[in-house]
Amino acid sequence: MNITWRKELIPDVLNLLLGAGLFLSPWVLGFFDQAAATWNSWLSGIAIAGLAIAAISTFAEWEEWTALAAGIWVAISPWVMSYSGDHAAAPIHVVAGILIAAAAAVRIWSLDQEYPRVTT
């Protein structure tokens, strides 16, 4: 896999790191005993990291829109899944979700700013 590193890949690399961090957060931050937050971290982290890997390897706009939706989900999940009172899990989900959604939104916005390309 030959990847030409360009500035357009920065949001996807950031989302890969955030997804991995979200997956590891139950162990690192010690909220492993909170089942809803732990499972949400694992599943969301895997999904976000997978979307980022897909976007890095073969870009498609749907991957960015899906990452935006996943970021919004992660940010609101402490209230939807009733663990907003957990002082370790809730802040990491809100901050990570906002960063993931922002990175995806920047990438979507940058698509509209690029010049059209002719493909062969």
DSSP file (Angstrom, degrees, kcal/mol; ACC not computed):
  #  RESIDUE AA STRUCTURE BP1 BP2  ACC     N-H-->O    O-->H-N    N-H-->O    O-->H-N    TCO  KAPPA ALPHA  PHI   PSI    X-CA   Y-CA   Z-CA
    1    1 A M              0   0    0      0, 0.0     2,-0.7     0, 0.0    56,-0.0   0.000 360.0 360.0 360.0 114.1    0.0    0.0    0.0
    2    2 A N        -     0   0    0     55,-0.1     2,-0.5     2,-0.0     0, 0.0  -0.879 360.0-174.1-102.8 112.3    1.7    3.2   -1.2
    3    3 A I        -     0   0    0     -2,-0.7     2,-0.7     2,-0.0    54,-0.1  -0.921  18.0-147.5-111.1 125.6    0.2    6.3    0.5
    4    4 A T        -     0   0    0     -2,-0.5     2,-0.5     1,-0.0    -2,-0.0  -0.828  25.6-131.3 -87.6 117.8    1.3    9.7   -0.6
    5    5 A W        +     0   0    0     -2,-0.7     2,-0.3     3,-0.1    -2,-0.0  -0.587  39.0 163.7 -77.8 119.5    1.1   11.8    2.6
    6    6 A R    >   -     0   0    0     -2,-0.5     3,-1.7     1,-0.0     4,-0.3  -0.857  53.3-106.0-129.5 164.2   -0.8   15.0    2.0
    7    7 A K  G >  S+     0   0    0     -2,-0.3     3,-1.2     1,-0.3    -2,-0.0   0.750 114.7  70.1 -63.7 -22.7   -2.3   17.5    4.3
    8    8 A E  G 3  S+     0   0    0      1,-0.2     4,-0.4     2,-0.1    -1,-0.3   0.732  92.8  58.6 -66.0 -21.0   -5.8   16.1    3.3
    9    9 A L  G <> S+     0   0    0     -3,-1.7     4,-2.6     1,-0.2     5,-0.3   0.613  80.5  88.1 -83.7 -12.6   -4.9   13.0    5.3
   10   10 A I  H <> S+     0   0    0     -3,-1.2     4,-2.6    -4,-0.3     5,-0.2   0.906  87.2  48.8 -57.3 -46.7   -4.4   14.8    8.6
   11   11 A P  H  > S+     0   0    0      0, 0.0     4,-2.3     0, 0.0    -1,-0.2   0.890 113.0  48.8 -61.0 -36.2   -8.1   14.7    9.7
   12   12 A D  H  > S+     0   0    0     -4,-0.4     4,-1.9     2,-0.2    -2,-0.2   0.896 111.7  47.6 -70.6 -39.3   -8.2   11.0    8.9
   13   13 A V  H  X S+     0   0    0     -4,-2.6     4,-2.3     2,-0.2    -1,-0.2   0.902 111.5  52.1 -65.5 -40.5   -4.9   10.3   10.9
   14   14 A L  H  X S+     0   0    0     -4,-2.6     4,-2.7    -5,-0.3    -2,-0.2   0.924 109.7  48.7 -60.4 -44.6   -6.3   12.3   13.8
   15   15 A N  H  X S+     0   0    0     -4,-2.3     4,-2.6     2,-0.2    -1,-0.2   0.852 108.2  54.6 -66.0 -33.1   -9.5   10.2   13.7
   16   16 A L  H  X S+     0   0    0     -4,-1.9     4,-2.2     2,-0.2    -1,-0.2   0.936 111.6  44.2 -62.3 -45.7   -7.5    7.0   13.7
   17   17 A L  H  X S+     0   0    0     -4,-2.3     4,-2.5     2,-0.2    -2,-0.2   0.899 114.4  49.2 -66.4 -40.9   -5.6    8.2   16.8
   18   18 A L  H  X S+     0   0    0     -4,-2.7     4,-2.6     2,-0.2    -2,-0.2   0.892 110.6  50.8 -66.2 -39.0   -8.8    9.3   18.5
   19   19 A G  H  X S+     0   0    0     -4,-2.6     4,-2.1     2,-0.2    -2,-0.2   0.919 112.2  46.4 -63.4 -43.2  -10.5    6.0   17.7
   20   20 A A  H  X S+     0   0    0     -4,-2.2     4,-1.9     2,-0.2    -2,-0.2   0.909 113.4  49.5 -65.0 -41.4   -7.6    4.1   19.2
   21   21 A G  H  X S+     0   0    0     -4,-2.5     4,-1.3     1,-0.2    -2,-0.2   0.889 109.6  51.1 -64.2 -39.3   -7.6    6.3   22.2
   22   22 A L  H  < S+     0   0    0     -4,-2.6     3,-0.2     1,-0.2    -1,-0.2   0.896 109.0  51.8 -64.3 -40.0  -11.3    5.9   22.7
   23   23 A F  H  < S+     0   0    0     -4,-2.1     4,-0.2     1,-0.2    -2,-0.2   0.891 115.7  40.7 -62.5 -39.7  -10.9    2.1   22.5
   24   24 A L  H >X S+     0   0    0     -4,-1.9     4,-2.2     1,-0.2     3,-1.0   0.617  90.5  92.9 -84.1 -13.6   -8.2    2.2   25.2
   25   25 A S  H 3X S+     0   0    0     -4,-1.3     4,-2.8     1,-0.3     6,-0.4   0.781  74.3  62.1 -59.3 -33.5   -9.8    4.7   27.4
   26   26 A P  H 3>>S+     0   0    0      0, 0.0     5,-0.8     0, 0.0     6,-0.8   0.900 114.1  36.4 -60.1 -36.1  -11.7    2.3   29.8
   27   27 A W  H <45S+     0   0    0     -3,-1.0    -2,-0.2    -4,-0.2     5,-0.1   0.907 120.7  45.9 -79.1 -43.5   -8.3    0.9   30.9
   28   28 A V  H  <5S+     0   0    0     -4,-2.2    -3,-0.2     1,-0.2    -1,-0.1   0.912 123.0  33.4 -67.9 -43.4   -6.3    4.1   30.8
   29   29 A L  H  <5S-     0   0    0     -4,-2.8    -1,-0.2    -5,-0.2    -2,-0.2   0.502 107.2-121.3 -96.1  -5.3   -8.9    6.2   32.6
   30   30 A G  T  <5S+     0   0    0     -4,-0.6     3,-0.3    -5,-0.4    -3,-0.2   0.813  73.1 123.5  76.9  32.2  -10.3    3.5   34.9
   31   31 A F    > < +     0   0    0     -5,-0.8     3,-1.6    -6,-0.4     7,-0.2  -0.023  29.3 122.4-109.8  31.4  -14.0    3.4   34.0
   32   32 A F  T 3   +     0   0    0     -6,-0.8    -1,-0.2     1,-0.3     6,-0.1   0.773  67.5  62.2 -60.8 -27.4  -13.8   -0.3   33.1
   33   33 A D  T 3  S+     0   0    0     -3,-0.3     2,-1.0    -7,-0.1    -1,-0.3   0.610  83.3  85.1 -76.9 -11.4  -16.5   -1.0   35.7
   34   34 A Q    <>  -     0   0    0     -3,-1.6     4,-2.5     1,-0.2     5,-0.2  -0.786  65.8-167.9 -92.1  97.6  -19.1    1.2   33.9
   35   35 A A  H  > S+     0   0    0     -2,-1.0     4,-2.7     1,-0.2     5,-0.3   0.883  79.8  48.1 -59.7 -46.8  -20.4   -1.3   31.3
   36   36 A A  H  > S+     0   0    0      1,-0.2     4,-2.2     2,-0.2    -1,-0.2   0.926 115.7  44.2 -63.0 -45.0  -22.3    1.1   29.0
   37   37 A A  H  > S+     0   0    0      2,-0.2     4,-2.3     1,-0.2    -1,-0.2   0.888 114.3  50.4 -66.8 -39.1  -19.4    3.5   28.8
   38   38 A T  H  X S+     0   0    0     -4,-2.5     4,-2.6    -7,-0.2    -2,-0.2   0.953 112.9  44.0 -65.1 -50.4  -16.9    0.7   28.3
   39   39 A W  H  X S+     0   0    0     -4,-2.7     4,-2.7     1,-0.2     5,-0.3   0.886 113.5  51.8 -63.3 -38.6  -18.8   -1.0   25.5
   40   40 A N  H  X S+     0   0    0     -4,-2.2     4,-2.4    -5,-0.3     5,-0.4   0.905 110.3  49.3 -64.4 -40.1  -19.5    2.3   23.8
   41   41 A S  H  X S+     0   0    0     -4,-2.3     4,-2.3     2,-0.2     5,-0.2   0.934 114.0  45.4 -62.7 -46.6  -15.8    3.2   23.9
   42   42 A W  H  X S+     0   0    0     -4,-2.6     4,-2.3     2,-0.2     5,-0.2   0.964 118.5  39.5 -62.7 -53.4  -14.8   -0.2   22.5
   43   43 A L  H  X S+     0   0    0     -4,-2.7     4,-2.3     1,-0.2    -2,-0.2   0.912 119.5  45.3 -67.5 -42.9  -17.4   -0.3   19.7
   44   44 A S  H  X S+     0   0    0     -4,-2.4     4,-2.8    -5,-0.3     5,-0.3   0.909 112.8  51.5 -66.9 -41.0  -17.1    3.4   18.8
   45   45 A G  H  X S+     0   0    0     -4,-2.3     4,-2.4    -5,-0.4     5,-0.2   0.915 111.6  46.5 -61.4 -44.2  -13.4    3.3   18.9
   46   46 A I  H  X S+     0   0    0     -4,-2.3     4,-2.5    -5,-0.2    -1,-0.2   0.926 114.4  47.9 -63.6 -45.0  -13.2    0.3   16.5
   47   47 A A  H  X S+     0   0    0     -4,-2.3     4,-2.4    -5,-0.2    -2,-0.2   0.924 114.5  45.0 -63.3 -45.3  -15.7    1.9   14.1
   48   48 A I  H  X S+     0   0    0     -4,-2.8     4,-2.3     2,-0.2    -1,-0.2   0.915 114.6  47.6 -68.0 -43.2  -14.0    5.3   14.0
   49   49 A A  H  X S+     0   0    0     -4,-2.4     4,-2.4    -5,-0.3    -1,-0.2   0.904 112.5  50.7 -63.8 -40.4  -10.5    3.8   13.6
   50   50 A G  H  X S+     0   0    0     -4,-2.5     4,-2.3    -5,-0.2    -2,-0.2   0.907 110.3  48.7 -63.6 -42.1  -11.9    1.5   10.9
   51   51 A L  H  X S+     0   0    0     -4,-2.4     4,-2.4     2,-0.2    -1,-0.2   0.897 111.4  50.7 -63.6 -39.8  -13.4    4.4    9.0
   52   52 A A  H  X S+     0   0    0     -4,-2.3     4,-2.2     2,-0.2    -2,-0.2   0.913 109.9  49.1 -65.3 -42.5  -10.2    6.3    9.3
   53   53 A I  H  X S+     0   0    0     -4,-2.4     4,-2.5     1,-0.2     5,-0.2   0.916 112.2  49.1 -62.9 -42.4   -8.1    3.4    7.9
   54   54 A A  H  X S+     0   0    0     -4,-2.3     4,-2.6     1,-0.2    -2,-0.2   0.905 111.7  48.7 -63.0 -41.2  -10.6    3.1    5.1
   55   55 A A  H  < S+     0   0    0     -4,-2.4    -1,-0.2     1,-0.2    -2,-0.2   0.846 112.7  48.4 -68.7 -33.5  -10.4    6.8    4.3
   56   56 A I  H  < S+     0   0    0     -4,-2.2     3,-0.3    -5,-0.2    -2,-0.2   0.915 118.1  39.4 -71.2 -42.7   -6.6    6.8    4.4
   57   57 A S  H  < S+     0   0    0     -4,-2.5     2,-0.4     1,-0.3    -2,-0.2   0.945 138.1   2.9 -76.6 -48.4   -6.3    3.8    2.1
   58   58 A T  S  < S-     0   0    0     -4,-2.6    -1,-0.3    -5,-0.2    -2,-0.1  -0.866  81.9-139.2-142.0 103.5   -9.1    4.5   -0.4
   59   59 A F        +     0   0    0     -2,-0.4     2,-0.3    -3,-0.3    -4,-0.1  -0.372  27.9 165.3 -71.5 136.8  -10.9    7.8    0.1
   60   60 A A    >>  -     0   0    0     -2,-0.1     3,-1.1     1,-0.1     4,-0.8  -0.976  39.7-129.2-144.4 142.7  -14.7    8.0   -0.3
   61   61 A E  H >> S+     0   0    0     -2,-0.3     4,-1.8     1,-0.3     3,-0.5   0.814 104.2  65.6 -63.6 -30.4  -16.9   10.9    0.9
   62   62 A W  H 3> S+     0   0    0      1,-0.2     4,-2.4     2,-0.2    -1,-0.3   0.821  93.9  61.0 -62.6 -29.8  -19.3    8.6    2.7
   63   63 A E  H <> S+     0   0    0     -3,-1.1     4,-2.1     1,-0.2    -1,-0.2   0.893 105.2  47.2 -63.9 -38.3  -16.6    7.6    5.1
   64   64 A E  H <X S+     0   0    0     -4,-0.8     4,-2.2    -3,-0.5    -2,-0.2   0.896 111.6  49.5 -70.5 -39.9  -16.2   11.2    6.2
   65   65 A W  H  X S+     0   0    0     -4,-1.8     4,-2.0     2,-0.2    -2,-0.2   0.882 112.2  48.9 -65.9 -36.9  -20.0   11.6    6.6
   66   66 A T  H  X S+     0   0    0     -4,-2.4     4,-2.5     2,-0.2    -2,-0.2   0.887 110.3  50.9 -68.7 -39.1  -20.1    8.4    8.6
   67   67 A A  H  X S+     0   0    0     -4,-2.1     4,-2.5     2,-0.2    -2,-0.2   0.878 108.3  53.1 -65.0 -37.4  -17.2    9.6   10.8
   68   68 A L  H  X S+     0   0    0     -4,-2.2     4,-2.1     2,-0.2    -2,-0.2   0.936 111.1  45.7 -61.1 -46.7  -19.1   12.9   11.4
   69   69 A A  H  X S+     0   0    0     -4,-2.0     4,-2.4     1,-0.2    -2,-0.2   0.898 112.4  51.1 -63.4 -40.7  -22.2   10.9   12.6
   70   70 A A  H  X S+     0   0    0     -4,-2.5     4,-2.6     2,-0.2    -1,-0.2   0.891 108.9  51.5 -64.9 -38.9  -20.0    8.7   14.7
   71   71 A G  H  X S+     0   0    0     -4,-2.5     4,-2.1     2,-0.2    -1,-0.2   0.907 109.8  48.8 -63.6 -41.8  -18.4   11.7   16.4
   72   72 A I  H  X S+     0   0    0     -4,-2.1     4,-1.9     2,-0.2    -2,-0.2   0.914 111.1  51.2 -63.2 -42.1  -21.7   13.2   17.1
   73   73 A W  H  X S+     0   0    0     -4,-2.4     4,-1.8     1,-0.2    -2,-0.2   0.940 109.6  49.1 -59.1 -48.0  -22.9    9.9   18.6
   74   74 A V  H  < S+     0   0    0     -4,-2.6    -1,-0.2     1,-0.2    -2,-0.2   0.896 110.7  51.7 -60.5 -39.8  -19.8    9.7   20.8
   75   75 A A  H  < S+     0   0    0     -4,-2.1    -1,-0.2     1,-0.2    -2,-0.2   0.856 119.0  34.0 -67.4 -35.4  -20.3   13.3   22.0
   76   76 A I  H >X S+     0   0    0     -4,-1.9     4,-1.8     1,-0.2     3,-1.2   0.575  93.0  93.1 -96.1  -9.8  -24.0   12.8   23.0
   77   77 A S  H 3X S+     0   0    0     -4,-1.8     4,-2.9     1,-0.3     6,-0.3   0.785  73.1  66.0 -59.7 -31.1  -23.7    9.1   24.2
   78   78 A P  H 34>S+     0   0    0      0, 0.0     5,-2.5     0, 0.0     6,-1.0   0.876 111.3  36.9 -59.3 -32.8  -23.1    9.9   27.9
   79   79 A W  H <45S+     0   0    0     -3,-1.2     3,-0.4     3,-0.2    -2,-0.2   0.852 118.0  49.2 -85.1 -36.6  -26.6   11.4   28.1
   80   80 A V  H  <5S+     0   0    0     -4,-1.8    -3,-0.2     1,-0.2    -1,-0.1   0.892 120.0  37.0 -68.5 -39.1  -28.3    8.9   25.8
   81   81 A M  T  <5S-     0   0    0     -4,-2.9    -1,-0.2    -5,-0.2    -2,-0.2   0.280 112.5-117.6-100.5   9.5  -26.7    5.9   27.6
   82   82 A S  T   5S+     0   0    0     -3,-0.4    -3,-0.2    -5,-0.2   -46,-0.1   0.861  82.0 111.0  62.1  44.8  -27.0    7.4   31.1
   83   83 A Y    > < +     0   0    0     -5,-2.5     3,-1.3    -6,-0.3     7,-0.4   0.014  32.0 118.0-128.5  30.1  -23.4    7.7   32.2
   84   84 A S  T 3  S+     0   0    0     -6,-1.0    -5,-0.1     1,-0.3    -1,-0.1   0.712  71.1  61.7 -67.9 -19.6  -23.1   11.4   32.1
   85   85 A G  T 3  S+     0   0    0     -7,-0.2     2,-0.6    -3,-0.1    -1,-0.3   0.592  76.3 104.1 -82.0 -10.6  -22.4   11.4   35.9
   86   86 A D    <>  -     0   0    0     -3,-1.3     4,-1.7     1,-0.2    -3,-0.1  -0.626  62.0-155.3 -75.1 116.9  -19.2    9.4   35.5
   87   87 A H  T  4 S+     0   0    0     -2,-0.6    -1,-0.2     1,-0.2    -3,-0.0   0.568  89.2  39.6 -75.1  -8.8  -16.4   11.8   35.9
   88   88 A A  T  > S+     0   0    0      3,-0.1     4,-0.9     2,-0.1    -1,-0.2   0.806 120.3  38.4-101.3 -44.6  -13.9    9.7   33.9
   89   89 A A  H  > S+     0   0    0      2,-0.1     4,-2.0     1,-0.1     5,-0.2   0.919 110.2  54.8 -77.6 -45.1  -16.1    8.4   31.0
   90   90 A A  H  X S+     0   0    0     -4,-1.7     4,-2.5    -7,-0.4     5,-0.2   0.926 107.6  46.8 -61.3 -49.5  -18.3   11.3   30.1
   91   91 A P  H  > S+     0   0    0      0, 0.0     4,-2.7     0, 0.0     5,-0.3   0.905 112.0  50.6 -62.3 -39.1  -15.6   14.0   29.5
   92   92 A I  H  X S+     0   0    0     -4,-0.9     4,-2.4     1,-0.2     5,-0.3   0.893 112.4  47.5 -66.0 -37.2  -13.5   11.7   27.3
   93   93 A H  H  X S+     0   0    0     -4,-2.0     4,-2.5     2,-0.2     5,-0.2   0.917 113.8  46.4 -68.3 -42.8  -16.5   10.8   25.2
   94   94 A V  H  X S+     0   0    0     -4,-2.5     4,-2.3    -5,-0.2    -2,-0.2   0.951 117.5  42.1 -64.9 -48.6  -17.7   14.4   24.8
   95   95 A V  H  X S+     0   0    0     -4,-2.7     4,-2.4    -5,-0.2     5,-0.2   0.941 117.4  46.1 -65.8 -47.5  -14.2   15.7   24.0
   96   96 A A  H  X S+     0   0    0     -4,-2.4     4,-2.8    -5,-0.3     5,-0.2   0.915 112.8  51.3 -62.0 -42.3  -13.3   12.8   21.7
   97   97 A G  H  X S+     0   0    0     -4,-2.5     4,-2.6    -5,-0.3     5,-0.2   0.910 110.6  47.6 -62.0 -42.7  -16.7   13.0   19.9
   98   98 A I  H  X S+     0   0    0     -4,-2.3     4,-2.5    -5,-0.2    -1,-0.2   0.921 114.2  47.0 -64.5 -43.3  -16.4   16.8   19.3
   99   99 A L  H  X S+     0   0    0     -4,-2.4     4,-2.5     2,-0.2    -2,-0.2   0.901 113.2  48.5 -65.3 -40.7  -12.8   16.3   17.9
  100  100 A I  H  X S+     0   0    0     -4,-2.8     4,-2.2     2,-0.2    -2,-0.2   0.939 114.3  45.4 -64.7 -47.2  -13.8   13.4   15.7
  101  101 A A  H  X S+     0   0    0     -4,-2.6     4,-2.5    -5,-0.2    -2,-0.2   0.897 113.5  50.4 -63.7 -40.3  -16.8   15.3   14.3
  102  102 A A  H  X S+     0   0    0     -4,-2.5     4,-2.5    -5,-0.2    -2,-0.2   0.913 109.8  49.7 -65.1 -42.3  -14.8   18.4   13.8
  103  103 A A  H  X S+     0   0    0     -4,-2.5     4,-2.0     1,-0.2    -1,-0.2   0.913 113.5  46.3 -62.9 -42.2  -12.0   16.5   12.0
  104  104 A A  H  X S+     0   0    0     -4,-2.2     4,-2.5     2,-0.2    -2,-0.2   0.900 111.8  51.3 -66.4 -40.1  -14.6   14.9    9.7
  105  105 A A  H  X S+     0   0    0     -4,-2.5     4,-2.8     2,-0.2    -2,-0.2   0.890 108.7  51.3 -64.8 -39.2  -16.3   18.2    9.1
  106  106 A V  H  X S+     0   0    0     -4,-2.5     4,-2.4     2,-0.2    -1,-0.2   0.917 111.1  48.1 -62.7 -42.6  -13.0   19.9    8.1
  107  107 A R  H  X S+     0   0    0     -4,-2.0     4,-1.2     2,-0.2    -2,-0.2   0.903 112.8  47.8 -65.9 -40.8  -12.4   17.1    5.7
  108  108 A I  H  X S+     0   0    0     -4,-2.5     4,-1.0     1,-0.2     3,-0.4   0.924 112.7  49.5 -64.7 -43.9  -15.9   17.4    4.2
  109  109 A W  H >X S+     0   0    0     -4,-2.8     4,-0.7     1,-0.2     3,-0.6   0.899 106.7  55.4 -61.7 -40.5  -15.5   21.1    3.9
  110  110 A S  H 3X S+     0   0    0     -4,-2.4     4,-0.8     1,-0.2     3,-0.4   0.791  98.2  63.5 -66.0 -26.3  -12.1   20.8    2.2
  111  111 A L  H >< S+     0   0    0     -4,-1.2     3,-0.6    -3,-0.4    -1,-0.2   0.882 101.8  50.0 -63.4 -37.2  -13.7   18.6   -0.4
  112  112 A D  H << S+     0   0    0     -4,-1.0    -1,-0.2    -3,-0.6    -2,-0.2   0.696 108.5  54.2 -73.5 -18.5  -15.9   21.5   -1.5
  113  113 A Q  H 3< S+     0   0    0     -4,-0.7    -1,-0.2    -3,-0.4    -2,-0.2   0.598  88.4  97.2 -91.8 -12.6  -12.8   23.7   -1.7
  114  114 A E  S << S-     0   0    0     -4,-0.8     3,-0.1    -3,-0.6    -3,-0.0  -0.415  80.4-109.3 -78.2 152.9  -10.8   21.5   -4.0
  115  115 A Y        -     0   0    0      1,-0.1    -1,-0.1    -2,-0.1    -2,-0.1  -0.526  43.7 -96.0 -75.3 146.8  -10.6   22.1   -7.8
  116  116 A P        -     0   0    0      0, 0.0     2,-0.4     0, 0.0    -1,-0.1  -0.347  41.9-149.5 -63.0 144.7  -12.4   19.5   -9.9
  117  117 A R        -     0   0    0     -3,-0.1     2,-0.5    -2,-0.0    -3,-0.0  -0.899   9.0-131.3-118.4 147.4  -10.2   16.7  -11.2
  118  118 A V        -     0   0    0     -2,-0.4     2,-0.3     2,-0.0     0, 0.0  -0.850  24.7-156.1 -95.1 127.1  -10.5   14.7  -14.3
  119  119 A T              0   0    0     -2,-0.5     0, 0.0     1,-0.1     0, 0.0  -0.777 360.0 360.0-103.6 150.4  -10.1   11.0  -13.7
  120  120 A T              0   0    0     -2,-0.3    -1,-0.1     0, 0.0    -2,-0.0   0.390 360.0 360.0-116.3 360.0   -9.0    8.5  -16.3
